[in-house]
Amino acid sequence: MVYYDPDNAQLPTDPDEVQCTRPMWRKFVRSAPSSYANSLAVIDWKSEEAPKVDEVAGRLRQYEESLSSSLVSAVEKLSQDVRQLKEDISYSPPAQTRIAAVRSKRLSAPERGYRGYTP
């Protein structure tokens, strides 16, 4: 929402030319998804003069593009690693293992002289 001040005719009426004040920015940050809100909250203006809404929109587009491109490249790299892992697993021969049966050193029941229960 852009406020019009009838006492100050020099204020622009074009929404893109209005300065983005700190209260406007805070309201915008509060309305942003929580995943972006923390990052947006730390953005600070370099000059004392508040930037115009159009400038802020441009910064936000750049921010979104940088997030999107890095996220896309990370997902592509992860997908490539998973594909490579699947290929490695499917083409690797099974590992040969030697299983040695261990014979019990105990004597069996008949060898011990146990004849069982007879009524």
Residue pairs with C-beta under 8 A, 6 or more apart in sequence:
2 13
2 15
2 18
4 11
4 13
5 11
11 18
12 18
15 53
16 52
16 53
16 54
16 57
17 52
17 53
17 54
18 52
18 53
19 49
19 50
19 51
19 52
19 53
20 50
20 51
20 52
20 53
20 55
20 56
21 50
22 50
25 56
28 40
29 37
29 40
29 41
30 37
32 40
39 63
40 60
40 63
43 59
45 51
51 59
109 116
